[in-house]
Amino acid sequence: MNGSRLLGSGSALPKRVVTNAELAAKIDTSDDWIVERTGIRQRYIAGDDETTSTLAIAAAKAAIADAGIDAASIDIIILATATPDNTFPATATKVQHALGCNGGVAFDVAAVCSGFLYALTTADSLLKTGMGKRALVIGAETFSRILDWEDRTTCVLFGDGAGAIVLQASDGDATGEGVLASRLHADGAQHDLLYVDGGPSTTQTVGHLRMKGREVFRHAVVNLSSVLKEVLEDAEVSAEEIDWVVPHQANARILDATAKKLGIPPEKIIVTVDQHANTSAASVPLAFDTARRDGRIRNGDLVMFEAMGGGFTWGASLMRV
C-alpha cells in the first residue's frame, strides 16, 4: 500500500450545554469578556454517566456508519486523548471491545491538542506498512475533569467531545486521494507554558490544567504557520489550492492570526470554537465532521488539518477527502 483514504467520519458531544452566561453566574467573568478574547459562546460538559470512552465509542460508531462498513473489519484503533478513563489500560481498548473488533491493534496517543494529528499520521504510516487494512482514528476528551473552575482564564476555554474518522489502505489513484503529506514536531523546553500540575508518578493526583495564555498564543501562530508551509512544500501544493483548513479550535484569535500569516481567506477556515470551545484532541475531527455533515466539506476537497498543544507538540496533515 502507498497511502490511506478516508471512508467516513463521526462525532459525539455530551448532552449538557454550558453557556457563557451560566459560567458568568458562578465565576468572575462575562459573556462579552469571553467572546472578545476567545470567540467562544458555549461548550459541552460531560455528565456523571459520560466519559472519554463513551464519547469515543459514540463518535466511532457514527464514523463506522458513515463509512458503511462492518466494525469487525477494523484492524487498528488509535485514540488521541489527554483525559483517559484510567491510567491504564488504554481507553482505545475499551472502544475496541465495545465495537466488537478485538484482536487487532488498539492504543492511546498522548500529544494533547495535537493528539489527533499524531494519531492520524501514525495510522497512515501503519496502513502503508501493511499492519492493517482499516484504521479508526479518534480524538476524545473530557477536559472538564481537569479544569480549575475557579480560574477564569482557563476554565472558560475548554469543553468535552469526540470526533473520529475511518481510513482504508489504498494503492492510490489518479485523483491523489487520502493523506498526501504530514509533519509533526515537539519542543519539551516549553513544558511550563501549558501543562497539568498532577500525575501518577509525581503527585498521585489528576491535577489541574495550567496555562500562560499570552505565551502560548505567540508560539501557536509561529509554529502553526511554519508547519503548514512545510506540509504544502512536501505535497507540492500552494495555499491557494487548499479548499478548507480545519484547525485546532483553541481560540478564534489564533485562527485569524494564522490564516492571515499564510494569506488564507477566512472563509476557508472551519470554525466551531464558538459552539464547542477547545476540546483538545477532539477539536480537529469534531470540526471536520461538523463541516462534512453540514455540506461545506465535500468529497474531493483538499483539506489541511493543523494543531498545537501542550508539550509543546504541533503538526499538520494535508488530505484529499
Helices and strands as residue ranges (DSSP letters): E 3-12, E 16-19, H 20-24, H 31-38, E 42-45, H 52-67, G 71-73, E 76-80, H 91-99, E 105-109, G 112-114, H 115-128, E 134-142, G 143-146, H 152-155, E 160-170, E 178-186, G 188-193, E 194-196, E 209-211, H 213-235, G 239-241, E 244-247, H 252-262, G 266-268, H 273-276, G 280-282, H 283-293, E 302-309, E 313-320
